[in-house]
Amino acid sequence: EHPEVEALERAGTRFGDDTEDRFFVKDQIGYQIDDEDDESEIIDSARAAAHAEEMLAIVAKYKATPRQNWGRQDRWAFELHKKYENGCDQMWPLLDMVECMTLRMRCSKWMNDEEAEQLMKLVTTEENERPNVGPDEKIRVRAYFAEILLRRGQHKNSLAWCEAGLKLQKNLSWEGTFYGAVPMLHYIRAVNMMQTDRLFEAKATLSEIETYGKGYWLYKSLMFKVTVLLKEMNRQMKEKFNHISVKPGVSESASIVVTKQDFKHIEEINMVHRCKNEEMEVLLIVWEWLCEKHDISFAAFFRPDDGSDIIFVQNIDRHETVDGPVAGRFSPSNPGTLQLEWDNRYSFIRSKNINFALSTTHRPKSYIQKSS
């Protein structure tokens, strides 16, 4: 009946040293918690308060220890202790416990889907029932939910919670901004994108984190994760994408040739589709690229082998890195060569590093029409 308690216990987190220290209290109601080896007991609100005071005293005593190099988990505990000791307006015990579970202890990694769903429902219910829940608390809820769903491999739902959280950015107070939920949401978005093979978008999203500087609470713990993610991302990009360095004052290009044999292959595929009364497919050239820093101009054009006019497919003037990756496609009707060209002739100083992928594939005709 209490998934948050059960999840914490499974992850190895204890509320105390013995059975009577393990309790959960809400709205001044005593709850019964079972133990396989000990008798169940009812903890009323008065006794629960006494337990809480005892544990808070332990934290205060530990905090008074003469030491300077506290770890980030200790520093987080001290900040939490200070907030509740001073009676801060933003006190929300369940939300702080969920933060501990998702960001500090990573309990959500070992929770099953049913437990995760129960925990999210519990938080959502309190969010709707609590008075004066503002953007600072709401963005934390959405960040924790996005993290929980990421651990479940539910990338679409996790990204949806990321987007919902990022929409609250403009409404945050100074304290809400200082916490660092916004850069954390960008990190979770990047992980989701990398795990769904959207590497260019993931890298562009990760670069957003740099714009928030170092002055937020989650900076140190988040930067470690970002460094690890960036290393893995670069490894995957090196394996999957080609690289071109465009020097100042010049342009560079890459091309792919479509032959008669390619069209013959598509016709063989469509012969099978006709027999099965299935939709016909067409040949498709696809590309994707990202400029690592700054900006660059770009053009894509197709030169038919029969000498007919060149077909200009895509033309972009000084595309900024912050605008994300560029993707394109073209379905040729005849053999020829599709060429991608990156133009850096307007620059006198900076080289531009381009990561790109260029290939041929085949797709149903309806796909081409829907995605046009």
C-alpha positions as CSV (number, residue, x, y, z in Angstrom):
1,E,0.0,0.0,0.0
2,H,3.0,2.3,0.4
3,P,5.2,1.8,-2.7
4,E,7.6,4.6,-1.7
5,V,8.4,2.8,1.6
6,E,8.8,-0.6,-0.1
7,A,11.0,0.8,-2.9
8,L,13.3,2.5,-0.4
9,E,13.7,-0.7,1.6
10,R,14.4,-2.8,-1.5
11,A,17.1,-0.3,-2.5
12,G,18.8,-0.7,0.8
13,T,17.6,2.5,2.4
14,R,16.5,2.1,6.0
15,F,14.4,4.5,8.1
16,G,16.2,3.4,11.3
17,D,18.1,0.6,13.0
18,D,15.2,-1.5,14.1
19,T,11.6,-2.4,13.2
20,E,10.0,0.3,15.2
21,D,12.0,3.0,13.4
22,R,10.4,2.0,10.1
23,F,7.3,4.1,9.6
24,F,5.3,6.2,7.2
25,V,3.0,9.0,8.3
26,K,0.7,11.2,6.3
27,D,-2.0,13.7,7.4
28,Q,-1.7,12.7,11.1
29,I,-2.8,9.2,10.5
30,G,-1.0,6.2,11.8
31,Y,-0.1,3.4,9.3
32,Q,0.6,-0.2,9.9
33,I,3.8,-1.6,8.3
34,D,4.4,-5.4,8.2
35,D,7.7,-7.2,8.7
36,E,8.2,-10.9,8.0
37,D,10.2,-11.5,11.2
38,D,8.6,-9.1,13.6
39,E,5.1,-8.3,14.8
40,S,3.2,-5.5,13.1
41,E,2.7,-2.3,15.1
42,I,0.7,0.8,14.7
43,I,2.7,4.1,14.9
44,D,0.5,7.0,15.8
45,S,1.3,10.6,14.8
46,A,2.7,11.5,18.2
47,R,5.2,8.7,18.3
48,A,6.1,9.3,14.6
49,A,6.9,12.9,15.5
50,A,9.1,11.7,18.3
51,H,11.0,9.5,15.9
52,A,11.4,12.3,13.5
53,E,12.8,14.6,16.1
54,E,15.3,11.9,17.1
55,M,16.5,11.5,13.6
56,L,16.7,15.2,13.0
57,A,18.8,15.5,16.1
58,I,21.2,12.9,14.7
59,V,21.5,14.9,11.4
60,A,22.2,18.1,13.4
61,K,24.9,16.3,15.5
62,Y,26.5,14.9,12.4
63,K,26.4,18.3,10.7
64,A,28.2,19.9,13.7
65,T,31.2,17.5,13.2
66,P,34.3,19.6,12.5
67,R,34.9,18.8,8.8
68,Q,35.2,20.8,5.6
69,N,35.2,18.3,2.7
70,W,31.6,17.2,2.9
71,G,30.4,15.0,0.1
72,R,27.5,16.2,-2.1
73,Q,25.1,13.8,-0.5
74,D,25.9,15.2,3.0
75,R,25.6,18.7,1.7
76,W,22.2,17.9,0.2
77,A,21.1,16.4,3.5
78,F,22.2,19.5,5.4
79,E,20.4,21.8,3.0
80,L,17.3,19.7,3.4
81,H,17.6,19.7,7.2
82,K,18.0,23.5,7.2
83,K,14.9,23.9,5.0
84,Y,12.7,21.9,7.3
85,E,14.3,23.3,10.5
86,N,13.5,26.9,9.4
87,G,9.9,26.0,8.3
88,C,10.4,26.9,4.6
89,D,7.2,27.6,2.5
90,Q,8.3,25.0,-0.1
91,M,8.3,22.0,2.4
92,W,7.0,19.0,0.5
93,P,8.3,15.8,2.2
94,L,7.2,13.4,-0.5
95,L,8.8,15.4,-3.3
96,D,12.1,15.5,-1.4
97,M,11.9,11.8,-0.8
98,V,11.3,11.2,-4.6
99,E,14.4,13.4,-5.3
100,C,16.4,11.1,-3.0
101,M,15.0,8.1,-4.7
102,T,15.6,9.2,-8.3
103,L,18.7,11.5,-8.2
104,R,20.5,10.5,-5.1
105,M,19.9,6.8,-4.5
106,R,18.7,5.9,-8.1
107,C,16.1,3.6,-6.6
108,S,14.0,4.0,-9.7
109,K,16.5,1.9,-11.6
110,W,15.4,-1.2,-9.7
111,M,11.6,-0.4,-9.4
112,N,9.3,-2.4,-11.6
113,D,6.8,-0.6,-13.9
114,E,3.9,-1.0,-11.4
115,E,5.8,0.4,-8.5
116,A,7.0,3.4,-10.6
117,E,3.4,4.1,-11.8
118,Q,2.2,3.9,-8.2
119,L,4.8,6.4,-7.0
120,M,4.1,8.8,-9.8
121,K,0.3,8.6,-9.0
122,L,1.1,9.4,-5.4
123,V,3.1,12.5,-6.3
124,T,0.5,13.6,-8.8
125,T,-2.3,13.3,-6.3
126,E,-0.4,15.4,-3.8
127,E,0.5,18.0,-6.4
128,N,-3.2,18.4,-7.2
129,E,-4.3,18.5,-3.5
130,R,-1.5,20.6,-2.0
131,P,-2.2,24.4,-1.9
132,N,0.1,26.8,-3.7
133,V,2.2,24.4,-5.7
134,G,4.2,26.7,-7.9
135,P,6.5,26.3,-11.0
136,D,9.5,25.6,-8.8
137,E,7.9,22.5,-7.4
138,K,6.1,21.5,-10.7
139,I,9.3,21.5,-12.7
140,R,10.9,19.2,-10.1
141,V,8.0,16.8,-10.4
142,R,8.4,16.7,-14.2
143,A,12.1,16.2,-14.0
144,Y,11.8,13.3,-11.6
145,F,9.0,11.7,-13.7
146,A,11.1,12.1,-16.8
147,E,14.0,10.3,-15.0
148,I,11.8,7.5,-13.7
149,L,10.4,6.9,-17.2
150,L,13.9,7.0,-18.7
151,R,14.9,4.2,-16.4
152,R,11.9,2.2,-17.6
153,G,12.9,2.7,-21.3
154,Q,9.7,4.7,-21.9
155,H,11.4,7.3,-24.1
156,K,8.4,8.9,-25.6
157,N,6.7,9.5,-22.2
158,S,10.0,10.6,-20.7
159,L,10.5,13.2,-23.4
160,A,6.9,14.4,-23.0
161,W,7.6,15.1,-19.3
162,C,10.8,16.9,-20.3
163,E,9.0,19.2,-22.6
164,A,6.3,19.9,-20.0
165,G,9.0,20.8,-17.5
166,L,11.0,23.0,-19.9
167,K,7.8,25.1,-20.6
168,L,7.9,26.2,-16.9
169,Q,11.4,27.7,-17.2
170,K,10.3,31.3,-17.7
171,N,8.1,31.2,-14.6
172,L,10.7,30.0,-12.1
173,S,11.8,32.0,-9.1
174,W,15.4,32.7,-8.4
175,E,15.4,29.7,-6.0
176,G,13.8,27.5,-8.7
177,T,16.4,28.5,-11.3
178,F,19.3,28.0,-8.8
179,Y,18.2,24.4,-8.1
180,G,19.1,23.4,-11.7
181,A,16.0,21.4,-12.9
182,V,16.2,23.0,-16.4
183,P,19.8,21.8,-17.2
184,M,18.8,18.4,-15.7
185,L,15.8,18.2,-18.1
186,H,18.1,18.9,-21.0
187,Y,20.4,16.1,-19.9
188,I,17.5,13.6,-19.6
189,R,16.3,14.7,-23.1
190,A,19.8,14.0,-24.5
191,V,19.9,10.6,-22.9
192,N,16.5,9.7,-24.4
193,M,17.6,10.9,-27.8
194,M,20.9,9.0,-27.8
195,Q,19.1,5.8,-26.7
196,T,16.7,6.2,-29.7
197,D,19.5,6.8,-32.2
198,R,18.9,10.5,-32.5
199,L,22.6,11.3,-32.0
200,F,22.7,14.7,-33.6
201,E,19.7,16.0,-31.7
202,A,21.2,14.5,-28.5
203,K,24.4,16.4,-29.0
204,A,22.6,19.6,-29.8
205,T,20.5,19.2,-26.7
206,L,23.5,18.5,-24.5
207,S,25.2,21.7,-25.7
208,E,22.3,23.6,-24.2
209,I,23.5,22.8,-20.8
210,E,26.6,24.9,-21.3
211,T,24.5,28.0,-21.5
212,Y,23.5,27.7,-17.8
213,G,27.0,28.1,-16.4
214,K,28.1,26.6,-13.1
215,G,25.9,28.5,-10.6
216,Y,23.2,26.0,-9.8
217,W,22.8,23.4,-7.1
218,L,22.9,20.3,-9.3
219,Y,26.0,21.4,-11.3
220,K,28.7,19.1,-9.9
221,S,26.6,15.9,-10.0
222,L,25.1,16.8,-13.4
223,M,28.5,17.6,-15.0
224,F,29.8,14.2,-14.2
225,K,26.9,12.6,-15.9
226,V,27.2,15.0,-18.9
227,T,30.9,14.1,-19.3
228,V,30.2,10.4,-19.3
229,L,27.3,10.8,-21.8
230,L,29.4,13.0,-24.1
231,K,32.2,10.5,-24.2
232,E,29.8,7.7,-25.2
233,M,28.0,10.0,-27.7
234,N,31.3,10.9,-29.4
235,R,32.2,7.2,-29.6
236,Q,28.9,6.3,-31.3
237,M,29.1,9.3,-33.7
238,K,32.6,8.2,-34.7
239,E,31.2,4.8,-35.6
240,K,28.1,5.9,-37.4
241,F,28.9,9.2,-39.1
242,N,31.5,10.6,-41.5
243,H,33.5,13.8,-40.7
244,I,34.5,16.7,-42.8
245,S,36.5,19.8,-41.6
246,V,35.7,22.8,-43.8
247,K,38.6,25.3,-43.7
248,P,38.0,29.1,-43.8
249,G,37.4,30.5,-47.3
250,V,36.6,27.2,-49.0
251,S,33.8,24.7,-49.4
252,E,33.7,20.9,-49.1
253,S,31.3,18.3,-50.5
254,A,30.1,14.7,-50.3
255,S,28.2,12.8,-52.8
256,I,26.3,9.6,-53.5
257,V,25.6,8.0,-56.9
258,V,22.3,6.4,-57.8
259,T,22.7,3.8,-60.6
260,K,20.4,1.8,-62.8
261,Q,21.1,-1.2,-60.6
262,D,19.5,0.7,-57.7
263,F,16.3,1.2,-59.6
264,K,16.3,-2.4,-60.7
265,H,16.5,-3.4,-57.1
266,I,13.5,-1.3,-56.2
267,E,11.5,-2.8,-59.2
268,E,12.3,-6.3,-57.9
269,I,10.9,-5.3,-54.5
270,N,7.8,-3.8,-56.0
271,M,7.2,-7.0,-58.1
272,V,6.7,-8.9,-54.8
273,H,4.5,-6.1,-53.5
274,R,2.3,-6.3,-56.6
275,C,1.8,-10.1,-56.1
276,K,0.7,-9.4,-52.5
277,N,-1.3,-6.4,-53.4
278,E,0.9,-4.2,-51.1
279,E,1.9,-0.6,-51.4
280,M,4.7,0.2,-53.9
281,E,8.0,1.6,-52.7
282,V,10.4,4.3,-54.1
283,L,14.1,4.9,-53.9
284,L,15.1,7.5,-51.4
285,I,18.3,9.3,-50.7
286,V,18.5,10.5,-47.1
287,W,21.1,12.7,-45.3
288,E,21.6,14.3,-41.9
289,W,24.4,16.5,-40.6
290,L,25.4,18.8,-37.7
291,C,28.0,21.5,-37.5
292,E,29.8,21.1,-34.2
293,K,30.2,24.9,-33.5
294,H,29.3,28.2,-35.1
295,D,27.5,28.3,-38.5
296,I,27.9,27.2,-42.1
297,S,26.0,27.5,-45.4
298,F,24.7,24.3,-47.1
299,A,23.2,23.2,-50.3
300,A,22.0,19.8,-51.7
301,F,21.4,19.2,-55.4
302,F,20.9,16.3,-57.8
303,R,22.7,16.0,-61.1
304,P,20.9,13.5,-63.5
305,D,23.1,11.3,-65.6
306,D,21.0,12.1,-68.7
307,G,22.2,15.7,-68.8
308,S,18.9,17.3,-67.8
309,D,18.8,20.3,-65.5
310,I,20.3,20.1,-62.0
311,I,17.6,19.8,-59.3
312,F,18.2,22.0,-56.3
313,V,16.9,20.1,-53.3
314,Q,18.0,22.1,-50.2
315,N,19.6,25.5,-49.7
316,I,20.4,26.9,-46.2
317,D,22.3,30.2,-45.6
318,R,24.5,30.1,-42.5
319,H,22.8,27.5,-40.4
320,E,23.6,27.9,-36.7
321,T,24.7,25.0,-34.5
322,V,22.2,26.0,-31.9
323,D,19.4,25.4,-34.4
324,G,20.1,21.7,-34.3
325,P,20.8,19.1,-36.9
326,V,19.7,19.3,-40.5
327,A,18.0,16.4,-42.2
328,G,16.9,16.0,-45.8
329,R,15.7,13.4,-48.4
330,F,15.2,13.2,-52.1
331,S,13.5,10.6,-54.3
332,P,15.1,10.5,-57.7
333,S,13.3,9.3,-60.8
334,N,16.5,8.6,-62.8
335,P,20.1,7.7,-62.2
336,G,22.4,10.5,-61.1
337,T,24.5,12.0,-58.4
338,L,23.3,13.8,-55.3
339,Q,25.8,16.2,-53.8
340,L,25.9,17.8,-50.4
341,E,28.0,21.0,-50.2
342,W,29.1,22.9,-47.1
343,D,30.2,26.5,-47.8
344,N,32.6,28.3,-45.5
345,R,33.9,30.8,-48.0
346,Y,32.5,33.8,-46.0
347,S,34.7,32.9,-43.0
348,F,38.3,34.1,-42.7
349,I,39.3,32.6,-39.4
350,R,37.2,29.6,-38.3
351,S,37.2,26.0,-39.6
352,K,33.8,24.2,-39.3
353,N,33.6,20.6,-38.3
354,I,30.8,18.6,-39.9
355,N,29.4,15.2,-38.9
356,F,27.2,13.7,-41.5
357,A,25.5,10.6,-42.8
358,L,24.4,10.1,-46.4
359,S,22.8,6.9,-47.8
360,T,20.1,5.4,-50.0
361,T,17.1,3.5,-48.8
362,H,13.5,2.7,-49.9
363,R,10.2,3.7,-48.4
364,P,6.5,3.3,-49.3
365,K,5.1,6.1,-51.5
366,S,2.7,7.1,-48.7
367,Y,5.6,7.7,-46.4
368,I,7.1,10.2,-48.9
369,Q,3.7,12.0,-49.2
370,K,3.1,12.2,-45.5
371,S,6.6,13.4,-44.6
372,S,6.7,16.0,-47.4
